């Protein structure tokens, strides 16, 4: 898949099911985040997985853009 095809076929999701994410799928998502380019290849990112009720309540009190997702990557 070339970039133009990827850009053409991308879409945003704002409706989520409450079905748990399989550990293998989460690993792939995290790996993609680790491999994503960063400014000057500095790679300073940290990815937090928020899934406890307390963590989700906190992030939802700070932003309305979680769209009810059962897991939030911060």
PDB file of N, CA, C, O and CB in Angstrom:
ATOM      1  N   UNK A   1       0.856  -1.173   0.000  1.00  0.00           N
ATOM      2  CA  UNK A   1       0.000   0.000   0.000  1.00  0.00           C
ATOM      3  C   UNK A   1       0.897   1.231   0.000  1.00  0.00           C
ATOM      4  O   UNK A   1       1.784   1.347   0.846  1.00  0.00           O
ATOM      5  CB  UNK A   1      -0.971   0.001   1.227  1.00  0.00           C
ATOM      6  N   UNK A   2       0.682   2.140  -0.928  1.00  0.00           N
ATOM      7  CA  UNK A   2       1.455   3.371  -0.953  1.00  0.00           C
ATOM      8  C   UNK A   2       0.749   4.438  -0.112  1.00  0.00           C
ATOM      9  O   UNK A   2      -0.391   4.256   0.314  1.00  0.00           O
ATOM     10  CB  UNK A   2       1.657   3.861  -2.409  1.00  0.00           C
ATOM     11  N   UNK A   3       1.442   5.544   0.116  1.00  0.00           N
ATOM     12  CA  UNK A   3       0.909   6.572   1.003  1.00  0.00           C
ATOM     13  C   UNK A   3      -0.390   7.165   0.479  1.00  0.00           C
ATOM     14  O   UNK A   3      -1.322   7.404   1.248  1.00  0.00           O
ATOM     15  CB  UNK A   3       1.928   7.669   1.198  1.00  0.00           C
ATOM     16  N   UNK A   4      -0.455   7.403  -0.826  1.00  0.00           N
ATOM     17  CA  UNK A   4      -1.659   8.011  -1.390  1.00  0.00           C
ATOM     18  C   UNK A   4      -2.883   7.119  -1.157  1.00  0.00           C
ATOM     19  O   UNK A   4      -3.959   7.615  -0.824  1.00  0.00           O
ATOM     20  CB  UNK A   4      -1.471   8.272  -2.895  1.00  0.00           C
ATOM     21  N   UNK A   5      -2.720   5.830  -1.330  1.00  0.00           N
ATOM     22  CA  UNK A   5      -3.818   4.891  -1.066  1.00  0.00           C
ATOM     23  C   UNK A   5      -4.182   4.909   0.419  1.00  0.00           C
ATOM     24  O   UNK A   5      -5.360   4.931   0.774  1.00  0.00           O
ATOM     25  CB  UNK A   5      -3.430   3.455  -1.509  1.00  0.00           C
ATOM     26  N   UNK A   6      -3.176   4.899   1.271  1.00  0.00           N
ATOM     27  CA  UNK A   6      -3.412   4.953   2.713  1.00  0.00           C
ATOM     28  C   UNK A   6      -4.172   6.223   3.093  1.00  0.00           C
ATOM     29  O   UNK A   6      -5.139   6.165   3.852  1.00  0.00           O
ATOM     30  CB  UNK A   6      -2.079   4.884   3.477  1.00  0.00           C
ATOM     31  N   UNK A   7      -3.735   7.370   2.565  1.00  0.00           N
ATOM     32  CA  UNK A   7      -4.389   8.644   2.887  1.00  0.00           C
ATOM     33  C   UNK A   7      -5.818   8.682   2.364  1.00  0.00           C
ATOM     34  O   UNK A   7      -6.698   9.259   3.002  1.00  0.00           O
ATOM     35  CB  UNK A   7      -3.592   9.815   2.307  1.00  0.00           C
ATOM     36  N   UNK A   8      -6.052   8.073   1.208  1.00  0.00           N
ATOM     37  CA  UNK A   8      -7.383   8.062   0.618  1.00  0.00           C
ATOM     38  C   UNK A   8      -8.349   7.181   1.397  1.00  0.00           C
ATOM     39  O   UNK A   8      -9.530   7.508   1.521  1.00  0.00           O
ATOM     40  CB  UNK A   8      -7.309   7.595  -0.817  1.00  0.00           C
ATOM     41  N   UNK A   9      -7.853   6.064   1.922  1.00  0.00           N
ATOM     42  CA  UNK A   9      -8.718   5.083   2.575  1.00  0.00           C
ATOM     43  C   UNK A   9      -8.834   5.260   4.088  1.00  0.00           C
ATOM     44  O   UNK A   9      -9.551   4.494   4.733  1.00  0.00           O
ATOM     45  CB  UNK A   9      -8.215   3.712   2.282  1.00  0.00           C
ATOM     46  N   UNK A  10      -8.157   6.237   4.668  1.00  0.00           N
ATOM     47  CA  UNK A  10      -8.210   6.410   6.118  1.00  0.00           C
ATOM     48  C   UNK A  10      -9.582   6.916   6.552  1.00  0.00           C
ATOM     49  O   UNK A  10     -10.313   7.498   5.750  1.00  0.00           O
ATOM     50  CB  UNK A  10      -7.114   7.382   6.584  1.00  0.00           C
ATOM     51  N   UNK A  11      -9.926   6.700   7.798  1.00  0.00           N
ATOM     52  CA  UNK A  11     -11.193   7.177   8.338  1.00  0.00           C
ATOM     53  C   UNK A  11     -11.054   7.349   9.844  1.00  0.00           C
ATOM     54  O   UNK A  11     -10.164   6.765  10.463  1.00  0.00           O
ATOM     55  CB  UNK A  11     -12.351   6.200   7.996  1.00  0.00           C
ATOM     56  N   UNK A  12     -11.919   8.135  10.418  1.00  0.00           N
ATOM     57  CA  UNK A  12     -11.930   8.370  11.862  1.00  0.00           C
ATOM     58  C   UNK A  12     -13.089   7.608  12.482  1.00  0.00           C
ATOM     59  O   UNK A  12     -14.166   7.505  11.896  1.00  0.00           O
ATOM     60  CB  UNK A  12     -12.036   9.885  12.182  1.00  0.00           C
ATOM     61  N   UNK A  13     -12.855   7.078  13.670  1.00  0.00           N
ATOM     62  CA  UNK A  13     -13.887   6.338  14.398  1.00  0.00           C
ATOM     63  C   UNK A  13     -14.249   7.137  15.642  1.00  0.00           C
ATOM     64  O   UNK A  13     -13.374   7.550  16.403  1.00  0.00           O
ATOM     65  CB  UNK A  13     -13.403   4.892  14.776  1.00  0.00           C
ATOM     66  N   UNK A  14     -15.539   7.350  15.838  1.00  0.00           N
ATOM     67  CA  UNK A  14     -16.000   8.057  17.028  1.00  0.00           C
ATOM     68  C   UNK A  14     -17.117   7.295  17.727  1.00  0.00           C
ATOM     69  O   UNK A  14     -17.861   7.857  18.531  1.00  0.00           O
ATOM     70  CB  UNK A  14     -16.473   9.458  16.661  1.00  0.00           C
ATOM     71  N   UNK A  15     -17.223   6.024  17.414  1.00  0.00           N
ATOM     72  CA  UNK A  15     -18.207   5.158  18.040  1.00  0.00           C
ATOM     73  C   UNK A  15     -17.509   3.841  18.351  1.00  0.00           C
ATOM     74  O   UNK A  15     -16.984   3.183  17.453  1.00  0.00           O
ATOM     75  CB  UNK A  15     -19.467   4.945  17.121  1.00  0.00           C
ATOM     76  N   UNK A  16     -17.503   3.467  19.605  1.00  0.00           N
ATOM     77  CA  UNK A  16     -16.722   2.315  20.033  1.00  0.00           C
ATOM     78  C   UNK A  16     -17.600   1.271  20.696  1.00  0.00           C
ATOM     79  O   UNK A  16     -18.595   1.609  21.337  1.00  0.00           O
ATOM     80  CB  UNK A  16     -15.618   2.746  20.983  1.00  0.00           C
ATOM     81  N   UNK A  17     -17.237   0.005  20.547  1.00  0.00           N
ATOM     82  CA  UNK A  17     -17.932  -1.071  21.251  1.00  0.00           C
ATOM     83  C   UNK A  17     -17.272  -1.252  22.614  1.00  0.00           C
ATOM     84  O   UNK A  17     -16.192  -0.716  22.860  1.00  0.00           O
ATOM     85  CB  UNK A  17     -17.904  -2.406  20.427  1.00  0.00           C
ATOM     86  N   UNK A  18     -17.909  -1.994  23.481  1.00  0.00           N
ATOM     87  CA  UNK A  18     -17.313  -2.264  24.790  1.00  0.00           C
ATOM     88  C   UNK A  18     -16.541  -3.589  24.786  1.00  0.00           C
ATOM     89  O   UNK A  18     -16.153  -4.088  25.842  1.00  0.00           O
ATOM     90  CB  UNK A  18     -18.404  -2.292  25.875  1.00  0.00           C
ATOM     91  N   UNK A  19     -16.323  -4.149  23.607  1.00  0.00           N
ATOM     92  CA  UNK A  19     -15.577  -5.399  23.475  1.00  0.00           C
ATOM     93  C   UNK A  19     -14.108  -5.150  23.826  1.00  0.00           C
ATOM     94  O   UNK A  19     -13.519  -4.190  23.328  1.00  0.00           O
ATOM     95  CB  UNK A  19     -15.709  -5.978  22.031  1.00  0.00           C
ATOM     96  N   UNK A  20     -13.508  -5.984  24.666  1.00  0.00           N
ATOM     97  CA  UNK A  20     -12.102  -5.781  25.047  1.00  0.00           C
ATOM     98  C   UNK A  20     -11.165  -5.920  23.842  1.00  0.00           C
ATOM     99  O   UNK A  20     -11.452  -6.653  22.896  1.00  0.00           O
ATOM    100  CB  UNK A  20     -11.697  -6.786  26.139  1.00  0.00           C
ATOM    101  N   UNK A  21     -10.059  -5.213  23.900  1.00  0.00           N
ATOM    102  CA  UNK A  21      -9.035  -5.308  22.859  1.00  0.00           C
ATOM    103  C   UNK A  21      -8.132  -6.486  23.191  1.00  0.00           C
ATOM    104  O   UNK A  21      -7.630  -6.593  24.310  1.00  0.00           O
ATOM    105  CB  UNK A  21      -8.210  -3.979  22.741  1.00  0.00           C
ATOM    106  N   UNK A  22      -7.924  -7.368  22.223  1.00  0.00           N
ATOM    107  CA  UNK A  22      -7.062  -8.526  22.445  1.00  0.00           C
ATOM    108  C   UNK A  22      -5.626  -8.053  22.687  1.00  0.00           C
ATOM    109  O   UNK A  22      -5.187  -7.090  22.059  1.00  0.00           O
ATOM    110  CB  UNK A  22      -7.125  -9.505  21.235  1.00  0.00           C
ATOM    111  N   UNK A  23      -4.891  -8.712  23.585  1.00  0.00           N
ATOM    112  CA  UNK A  23      -3.505  -8.302  23.887  1.00  0.00           C
ATOM    113  C   UNK A  23      -2.616  -8.227  22.644  1.00  0.00           C
ATOM    114  O   UNK A  23      -1.760  -7.347  22.549  1.00  0.00           O
ATOM    115  CB  UNK A  23      -2.888  -9.271  24.882  1.00  0.00           C
ATOM    116  N   UNK A  24      -2.815  -9.143  21.691  1.00  0.00           N
ATOM    117  CA  UNK A  24      -1.989  -9.129  20.478  1.00  0.00           C
ATOM    118  C   UNK A  24      -2.257  -7.864  19.650  1.00  0.00           C
ATOM    119  O   UNK A  24      -1.336  -7.285  19.074  1.00  0.00           O
ATOM    120  CB  UNK A  24      -2.262 -10.392  19.626  1.00  0.00           C
ATOM    121  N   UNK A  25      -3.510  -7.450  19.599  1.00  0.00           N
ATOM    122  CA  UNK A  25      -3.872  -6.248  18.849  1.00  0.00           C
ATOM    123  C   UNK A  25      -3.284  -5.014  19.528  1.00  0.00           C
ATOM    124  O   UNK A  25      -2.759  -4.130  18.852  1.00  0.00           O
ATOM    125  CB  UNK A  25      -5.410  -6.118  18.727  1.00  0.00           C
ATOM    126  N   UNK A  26      -3.367  -4.943  20.857  1.00  0.00           N
ATOM    127  CA  UNK A  26      -2.802  -3.815  21.594  1.00  0.00           C
ATOM    128  C   UNK A  26      -1.290  -3.748  21.384  1.00  0.00           C
ATOM    129  O   UNK A  26      -0.734  -2.657  21.256  1.00  0.00           O
ATOM    130  CB  UNK A  26      -3.132  -3.927  23.097  1.00  0.00           C
ATOM    131  N   UNK A  27      -0.627  -4.885  21.348  1.00  0.00           N
ATOM    132  CA  UNK A  27       0.815  -4.910  21.096  1.00  0.00           C
ATOM    133  C   UNK A  27       1.142  -4.325  19.729  1.00  0.00           C
ATOM    134  O   UNK A  27       2.107  -3.574  19.592  1.00  0.00           O
ATOM    135  CB  UNK A  27       1.352  -6.340  21.197  1.00  0.00           C
ATOM    136  N   UNK A  28       0.347  -4.662  18.714  1.00  0.00           N
ATOM    137  CA  UNK A  28       0.565  -4.115  17.370  1.00  0.00           C
ATOM    138  C   UNK A  28       0.363  -2.599  17.362  1.00  0.00           C
ATOM    139  O   UNK A  28       1.131  -1.871  16.734  1.00  0.00           O
ATOM    140  CB  UNK A  28      -0.388  -4.783  16.353  1.00  0.00           C
ATOM    141  N   UNK A  29      -0.665  -2.131  18.056  1.00  0.00           N
ATOM    142  CA  UNK A  29      -0.934  -0.690  18.125  1.00  0.00           C
ATOM    143  C   UNK A  29       0.226   0.034  18.795  1.00  0.00           C
ATOM    144  O   UNK A  29       0.672   1.078  18.319  1.00  0.00           O
ATOM    145  CB  UNK A  29      -2.248  -0.416  18.889  1.00  0.00           C
ATOM    146  N   UNK A  30       0.713  -0.524  19.906  1.00  0.00           N
ATOM    147  CA  UNK A  30       1.826   0.099  20.627  1.00  0.00           C
ATOM    148  C   UNK A  30       3.107   0.073  19.798  1.00  0.00           C
ATOM    149  O   UNK A  30       3.873   1.036  19.814  1.00  0.00           O
ATOM    150  CB  UNK A  30       2.055  -0.608  21.967  1.00  0.00           C
ATOM    151  N   UNK A  31       3.345  -1.016  19.078  1.00  0.00           N
ATOM    152  CA  UNK A  31       4.527  -1.121  18.220  1.00  0.00           C
ATOM    153  C   UNK A  31       4.478  -0.061  17.126  1.00  0.00           C
ATOM    154  O   UNK A  31       5.493   0.566  16.823  1.00  0.00           O
ATOM    155  CB  UNK A  31       4.629  -2.532  17.597  1.00  0.00           C
ATOM    156  N   UNK A  32       3.307   0.141  16.533  1.00  0.00           N
ATOM    157  CA  UNK A  32       3.143   1.180  15.503  1.00  0.00           C
ATOM    158  C   UNK A  32       3.446   2.558  16.094  1.00  0.00           C
ATOM    159  O   UNK A  32       4.078   3.388  15.441  1.00  0.00           O
ATOM    160  CB  UNK A  32       1.700   1.151  14.914  1.00  0.00           C
ATOM    161  N   UNK A  33       3.003   2.797  17.308  1.00  0.00           N
ATOM    162  CA  UNK A  33       3.294   4.068  17.970  1.00  0.00           C
ATOM    163  C   UNK A  33       4.776   4.254  18.228  1.00  0.00           C
ATOM    164  O   UNK A  33       5.295   5.364  18.100  1.00  0.00           O
ATOM    165  CB  UNK A  33       2.538   4.161  19.275  1.00  0.00           C
ATOM    166  N   UNK A  34       5.464   3.180  18.589  1.00  0.00           N
ATOM    167  CA  UNK A  34       6.903   3.257  18.822  1.00  0.00           C
ATOM    168  C   UNK A  34       7.675   3.509  17.529  1.00  0.00           C
ATOM    169  O   UNK A  34       8.707   4.180  17.543  1.00  0.00           O
ATOM    170  CB  UNK A  34       7.395   1.975  19.476  1.00  0.00           C
ATOM    171  N   UNK A  35       7.182   2.976  16.417  1.00  0.00           N
ATOM    172  CA  UNK A  35       7.871   3.106  15.141  1.00  0.00           C
ATOM    173  C   UNK A  35       7.528   4.396  14.394  1.00  0.00           C
ATOM    174  O   UNK A  35       8.188   4.747  13.416  1.00  0.00           O
ATOM    175  CB  UNK A  35       7.544   1.928  14.275  1.00  0.00           C
ATOM    176  N   UNK A  36       6.496   5.098  14.860  1.00  0.00           N
ATOM    177  CA  UNK A  36       6.081   6.336  14.187  1.00  0.00           C
ATOM    178  C   UNK A  36       7.207   7.365  14.260  1.00  0.00           C
ATOM    179  O   UNK A  36       7.902   7.453  15.272  1.00  0.00           O
ATOM    180  CB  UNK A  36       4.781   6.907  14.825  1.00  0.00           C
ATOM    181  N   UNK A  37       7.387   8.141  13.193  1.00  0.00           N
ATOM    182  CA  UNK A  37       8.470   9.132  13.184  1.00  0.00           C
ATOM    183  C   UNK A  37       8.230  10.236  14.210  1.00  0.00           C
ATOM    184  O   UNK A  37       7.094  10.576  14.540  1.00  0.00           O
ATOM    185  CB  UNK A  37       8.615   9.745  11.789  1.00  0.00           C
ATOM    186  N   UNK A  38       9.333  10.778  14.699  1.00  0.00           N
ATOM    187  CA  UNK A  38       9.288  11.896  15.641  1.00  0.00           C
ATOM    188  C   UNK A  38      10.242  12.972  15.144  1.00  0.00           C
ATOM    189  O   UNK A  38      11.082  12.720  14.280  1.00  0.00           O
ATOM    190  CB  UNK A  38       9.661  11.440  17.094  1.00  0.00           C
ATOM    191  N   UNK A  39      10.107  14.160  15.691  1.00  0.00           N
ATOM    192  CA  UNK A  39      10.966  15.269  15.277  1.00  0.00           C
ATOM    193  C   UNK A  39      12.433  14.925  15.518  1.00  0.00           C
ATOM    194  O   UNK A  39      12.806  14.528  16.622  1.00  0.00           O
ATOM    195  CB  UNK A  39      10.588  16.560  16.033  1.00  0.00           C
ATOM    196  N   UNK A  40      13.245  15.073  14.514  1.00  0.00           N
ATOM    197  CA  UNK A  40      14.685  14.826  14.552  1.00  0.00           C
ATOM    198  C   UNK A  40      15.005  13.411  15.063  1.00  0.00           C
ATOM    199  O   UNK A  40      16.094  13.164  15.581  1.00  0.00           O
ATOM    200  CB  UNK A  40      15.371  15.871  15.439  1.00  0.00           C
ATOM    201  N   UNK A  41      14.049  12.493  14.910  1.00  0.00           N
ATOM    202  CA  UNK A  41      14.197  11.113  15.355  1.00  0.00           C
ATOM    203  C   UNK A  41      14.535  11.024  16.845  1.00  0.00           C
ATOM    204  O   UNK A  41      15.188  10.081  17.290  1.00  0.00           O
ATOM    205  CB  UNK A  41      15.274  10.417  14.539  1.00  0.00           C
ATOM    206  N   UNK A  42      14.085  12.012  17.597  1.00  0.00           N
ATOM    207  CA  UNK A  42      14.373  12.068  19.033  1.00  0.00           C
ATOM    208  C   UNK A  42      13.614  10.997  19.810  1.00  0.00           C
ATOM    209  O   UNK A  42      14.121  10.487  20.809  1.00  0.00           O
ATOM    210  CB  UNK A  42      14.025  13.445  19.583  1.00  0.00           C
ATOM    211  N   UNK A  43      12.426  10.654  19.375  1.00  0.00           N
ATOM    212  CA  UNK A  43      11.570   9.615  19.945  1.00  0.00           C
ATOM    213  C   UNK A  43      11.353   9.748  21.461  1.00  0.00           C
ATOM    214  O   UNK A  43      11.606   8.805  22.211  1.00  0.00           O
ATOM    215  CB  UNK A  43      12.164   8.268  19.648  1.00  0.00           C
ATOM    216  N   UNK A  44      10.882  10.927  21.907  1.00  0.00           N
ATOM    217  CA  UNK A  44      10.685  11.127  23.341  1.00  0.00           C
ATOM    218  C   UNK A  44       9.336  10.631  23.858  1.00  0.00           C
ATOM    219  O   UNK A  44       9.007  10.863  25.021  1.00  0.00           O
ATOM    220  CB  UNK A  44      10.828  12.578  23.662  1.00  0.00           C
ATOM    221  N   UNK A  45       8.548   9.954  23.021  1.00  0.00           N
ATOM    222  CA  UNK A  45       7.180   9.641  23.413  1.00  0.00           C
ATOM    223  C   UNK A  45       7.096   8.581  24.515  1.00  0.00           C
ATOM    224  O   UNK A  45       7.945   7.698  24.635  1.00  0.00           O
ATOM    225  CB  UNK A  45       6.407   9.176  22.211  1.00  0.00           C
ATOM    226  N   UNK A  46       6.052   8.711  25.298  1.00  0.00           N
ATOM    227  CA  UNK A  46       5.637   7.703  26.269  1.00  0.00           C
ATOM    228  C   UNK A  46       4.163   7.478  26.000  1.00  0.00           C
ATOM    229  O   UNK A  46       3.408   8.437  25.839  1.00  0.00           O
ATOM    230  CB  UNK A  46       5.913   8.151  27.776  1.00  0.00           C
ATOM    231  N   UNK A  47       3.748   6.239  25.951  1.00  0.00           N
ATOM    232  CA  UNK A  47       2.358   5.912  25.671  1.00  0.00           C
ATOM    233  C   UNK A  47       1.771   5.279  26.931  1.00  0.00           C
ATOM    234  O   UNK A  47       2.247   4.247  27.404  1.00  0.00           O
ATOM    235  CB  UNK A  47       2.230   4.952  24.429  1.00  0.00           C
ATOM    236  N   UNK A  48       0.735   5.912  27.460  1.00  0.00           N
ATOM    237  CA  UNK A  48       0.051   5.395  28.639  1.00  0.00           C
ATOM    238  C   UNK A  48      -1.259   4.753  28.201  1.00  0.00           C
ATOM    239  O   UNK A  48      -1.982   5.308  27.374  1.00  0.00           O
ATOM    240  CB  UNK A  48      -0.202   6.523  29.684  1.00  0.00           C
ATOM    241  N   UNK A  49      -1.560   3.595  28.749  1.00  0.00           N
ATOM    242  CA  UNK A  49      -2.804   2.891  28.455  1.00  0.00           C
ATOM    243  C   UNK A  49      -3.746   3.127  29.623  1.00  0.00           C
ATOM    244  O   UNK A  49      -3.488   2.673  30.738  1.00  0.00           O
ATOM    245  CB  UNK A  49      -2.563   1.354  28.215  1.00  0.00           C
ATOM    246  N   UNK A  50      -4.837   3.836  29.369  1.00  0.00           N
ATOM    247  CA  UNK A  50      -5.813   4.130  30.415  1.00  0.00           C
ATOM    248  C   UNK A  50      -7.008   3.211  30.231  1.00  0.00           C
ATOM    249  O   UNK A  50      -7.706   3.283  29.219  1.00  0.00           O
ATOM    250  CB  UNK A  50      -6.250   5.628  30.380  1.00  0.00           C
ATOM    251  N   UNK A  51      -7.243   2.345  31.211  1.00  0.00           N
ATOM    252  CA  UNK A  51      -8.412   1.476  31.115  1.00  0.00           C
ATOM    253  C   UNK A  51      -9.120   1.250  32.445  1.00  0.00           C
ATOM    254  O   UNK A  51     -10.208   0.675  32.462  1.00  0.00           O
ATOM    255  CB  UNK A  51      -8.008   0.160  30.546  1.00  0.00           C
ATOM    256  N   UNK A  52      -8.535   1.684  33.557  1.00  0.00           N
ATOM    257  CA  UNK A  52      -9.246   1.551  34.829  1.00  0.00           C
ATOM    258  C   UNK A  52     -10.369   2.589  34.878  1.00  0.00           C
ATOM    259  O   UNK A  52     -10.304   3.616  34.203  1.00  0.00           O
ATOM    260  CB  UNK A  52      -8.269   1.726  36.042  1.00  0.00           C
ATOM    261  N   UNK A  53     -11.373   2.320  35.664  1.00  0.00           N
ATOM    262  CA  UNK A  53     -12.493   3.256  35.783  1.00  0.00           C
ATOM    263  C   UNK A  53     -12.024   4.621  36.269  1.00  0.00           C
ATOM    264  O   UNK A  53     -12.505   5.650  35.796  1.00  0.00           O
ATOM    265  CB  UNK A  53     -13.553   2.700  36.734  1.00  0.00           C
ATOM    266  N   UNK A  54     -11.084   4.630  37.214  1.00  0.00           N
ATOM    267  CA  UNK A  54     -10.575   5.884  37.755  1.00  0.00           C
ATOM    268  C   UNK A  54      -9.821   6.682  36.694  1.00  0.00           C
ATOM    269  O   UNK A  54     -10.019   7.890  36.568  1.00  0.00           O
ATOM    270  CB  UNK A  54      -9.666   5.614  38.951  1.00  0.00           C
ATOM    271  N   UNK A  55      -8.952   6.007  35.926  1.00  0.00           N
ATOM    272  CA  UNK A  55      -8.169   6.696  34.894  1.00  0.00           C
ATOM    273  C   UNK A  55      -9.081   7.237  33.802  1.00  0.00           C
ATOM    274  O   UNK A  55      -8.900   8.365  33.342  1.00  0.00           O
ATOM    275  CB  UNK A  55      -7.117   5.749  34.285  1.00  0.00           C
ATOM    276  N   UNK A  56     -10.057   6.443  33.387  1.00  0.00           N
ATOM    277  CA  UNK A  56     -10.983   6.902  32.349  1.00  0.00           C
ATOM    278  C   UNK A  56     -11.829   8.073  32.845  1.00  0.00           C
ATOM    279  O   UNK A  56     -12.094   9.010  32.092  1.00  0.00           O
ATOM    280  CB  UNK A  56     -11.893   5.750  31.897  1.00  0.00           C
ATOM    281  N   UNK A  57     -12.253   8.023  34.103  1.00  0.00           N
ATOM    282  CA  UNK A  57     -13.027   9.137  34.666  1.00  0.00           C
ATOM    283  C   UNK A  57     -12.189  10.413  34.692  1.00  0.00           C
ATOM    284  O   UNK A  57     -12.698  11.498  34.413  1.00  0.00           O
ATOM    285  CB  UNK A  57     -13.518   8.793  36.091  1.00  0.00           C
ATOM    286  N   UNK A  58     -10.917  10.283  35.024  1.00  0.00           N
ATOM    287  CA  UNK A  58     -10.037  11.451  35.069  1.00  0.00           C
ATOM    288  C   UNK A  58      -9.859  12.050  33.683  1.00  0.00           C
ATOM    289  O   UNK A  58     -10.010  13.260  33.514  1.00  0.00           O
ATOM    290  CB  UNK A  58      -8.675  11.076  35.657  1.00  0.00           C
ATOM    291  N   UNK A  59      -9.543  11.231  32.694  1.00  0.00           N
ATOM    292  CA  UNK A  59      -9.325  11.766  31.344  1.00  0.00           C
ATOM    293  C   UNK A  59     -10.617  12.337  30.776  1.00  0.00           C
ATOM    294  O   UNK A  59     -10.586  13.330  30.049  1.00  0.00           O
ATOM    295  CB  UNK A  59      -8.774  10.672  30.408  1.00  0.00           C
ATOM    296  N   UNK A  60     -11.739  11.730  31.094  1.00  0.00           N
ATOM    297  CA  UNK A  60     -13.022  12.247  30.596  1.00  0.00           C
ATOM    298  C   UNK A  60     -13.413  13.562  31.267  1.00  0.00           C
ATOM    299  O   UNK A  60     -14.169  14.356  30.706  1.00  0.00           O
ATOM    300  CB  UNK A  60     -14.123  11.214  30.816  1.00  0.00           C
ATOM    301  N   UNK A  61     -12.888  13.783  32.481  1.00  0.00           N
ATOM    302  CA  UNK A  61     -13.151  15.067  33.137  1.00  0.00           C
ATOM    303  C   UNK A  61     -12.294  16.182  32.526  1.00  0.00           C
ATOM    304  O   UNK A  61     -12.591  17.364  32.699  1.00  0.00           O
ATOM    305  CB  UNK A  61     -12.880  14.959  34.651  1.00  0.00           C
ATOM    306  N   UNK A  62     -11.229  15.798  31.809  1.00  0.00           N
ATOM    307  CA  UNK A  62     -10.323  16.770  31.207  1.00  0.00           C
ATOM    308  C   UNK A  62     -10.639  17.069  29.740  1.00  0.00           C
ATOM    309  O   UNK A  62     -10.339  18.157  29.249  1.00  0.00           O
ATOM    310  CB  UNK A  62      -8.911  16.276  31.321  1.00  0.00           C
ATOM    311  N   UNK A  63     -11.243  16.105  29.043  1.00  0.00           N
ATOM    312  CA  UNK A  63     -11.568  16.300  27.631  1.00  0.00           C
ATOM    313  C   UNK A  63     -12.831  15.530  27.282  1.00  0.00           C
ATOM    314  O   UNK A  63     -13.114  14.479  27.856  1.00  0.00           O
ATOM    315  CB  UNK A  63     -10.396  15.853  26.730  1.00  0.00           C
ATOM    316  N   UNK A  64     -13.580  16.065  26.340  1.00  0.00           N
ATOM    317  CA  UNK A  64     -14.780  15.359  25.888  1.00  0.00           C
ATOM    318  C   UNK A  64     -14.475  14.473  24.692  1.00  0.00           C
ATOM    319  O   UNK A  64     -15.385  13.831  24.167  1.00  0.00           O
ATOM    320  CB  UNK A  64     -15.885  16.355  25.533  1.00  0.00           C
ATOM    321  N   UNK A  65     -13.237  14.415  24.247  1.00  0.00           N
ATOM    322  CA  UNK A  65     -12.889  13.721  23.021  1.00  0.00           C
ATOM    323  C   UNK A  65     -12.406  12.286  23.241  1.00  0.00           C
ATOM    324  O   UNK A  65     -11.523  11.818  22.523  1.00  0.00           O
ATOM    325  CB  UNK A  65     -11.838  14.491  22.302  1.00  0.00           C
ATOM    326  N   UNK A  66     -12.967  11.593  24.211  1.00  0.00           N
ATOM    327  CA  UNK A  66     -12.679  10.163  24.365  1.00  0.00           C
ATOM    328  C   UNK A  66     -13.767   9.322  23.713  1.00  0.00           C
ATOM    329  O   UNK A  66     -13.583   8.125  23.491  1.00  0.00           O
ATOM    330  CB  UNK A  66     -12.546   9.794  25.854  1.00  0.00           C
ATOM    331  N   UNK A  67     -14.889   9.941  23.408  1.00  0.00           N
ATOM    332  CA  UNK A  67     -16.006   9.316  22.691  1.00  0.00           C
ATOM    333  C   UNK A  67     -16.459   7.997  23.322  1.00  0.00           C
ATOM    334  O   UNK A  67     -16.948   7.112  22.620  1.00  0.00           O
ATOM    335  CB  UNK A  67     -15.615   9.074  21.250  1.00  0.00           C
ATOM    336  N   UNK A  68     -16.301   7.863  24.629  1.00  0.00           N
ATOM    337  CA  UNK A  68     -16.768   6.670  25.323  1.00  0.00           C
ATOM    338  C   UNK A  68     -15.928   5.428  25.067  1.00  0.00           C
ATOM    339  O   UNK A  68     -16.387   4.315  25.326  1.00  0.00           O
ATOM    340  CB  UNK A  68     -18.167   6.395  24.932  1.00  0.00           C
ATOM    341  N   UNK A  69     -14.714   5.591  24.567  1.00  0.00           N
ATOM    342  CA  UNK A  69     -13.852   4.451  24.293  1.00  0.00           C
ATOM    343  C   UNK A  69     -13.512   3.728  25.596  1.00  0.00           C
ATOM    344  O   UNK A  69     -13.257   4.380  26.609  1.00  0.00           O
ATOM    345  CB  UNK A  69     -12.566   4.904  23.571  1.00  0.00           C
ATOM    346  N   UNK A  70     -13.503   2.387  25.589  1.00  0.00           N
ATOM    347  CA  UNK A  70     -13.197   1.633  26.812  1.00  0.00           C
ATOM    348  C   UNK A  70     -11.717   1.652  27.177  1.00  0.00           C
ATOM    349  O   UNK A  70     -11.359   1.320  28.306  1.00  0.00           O
ATOM    350  CB  UNK A  70     -13.649   0.206  26.655  1.00  0.00           C
ATOM    351  N   UNK A  71     -10.858   2.033  26.243  1.00  0.00           N
ATOM    352  CA  UNK A  71      -9.417   2.157  26.478  1.00  0.00           C
ATOM    353  C   UNK A  71      -8.962   3.428  25.784  1.00  0.00           C
ATOM    354  O   UNK A  71      -9.351   3.695  24.647  1.00  0.00           O
ATOM    355  CB  UNK A  71      -8.621   0.896  25.952  1.00  0.00           C
ATOM    356  N   UNK A  72      -8.137   4.214  26.470  1.00  0.00           N
ATOM    357  CA  UNK A  72      -7.607   5.440  25.895  1.00  0.00           C
ATOM    358  C   UNK A  72      -6.094   5.379  25.944  1.00  0.00           C
ATOM    359  O   UNK A  72      -5.516   5.078  26.989  1.00  0.00           O
ATOM    360  CB  UNK A  72      -8.139   6.690  26.642  1.00  0.00           C
ATOM    361  N   UNK A  73      -5.444   5.664  24.819  1.00  0.00           N
ATOM    362  CA  UNK A  73      -3.982   5.767  24.790  1.00  0.00           C
ATOM    363  C   UNK A  73      -3.634   7.236  24.924  1.00  0.00           C
ATOM    364  O   UNK A  73      -4.133   8.084  24.184  1.00  0.00           O
ATOM    365  CB  UNK A  73      -3.373   5.151  23.470  1.00  0.00           C
ATOM    366  N   UNK A  74      -2.766   7.519  25.884  1.00  0.00           N
ATOM    367  CA  UNK A  74      -2.374   8.907  26.136  1.00  0.00           C
ATOM    368  C   UNK A  74      -0.888   9.032  25.902  1.00  0.00           C
ATOM    369  O   UNK A  74      -0.329  10.118  26.055  1.00  0.00           O
ATOM    370  CB  UNK A  74      -2.748   9.356  27.578  1.00  0.00           C
TER     371      UNK A  74
END
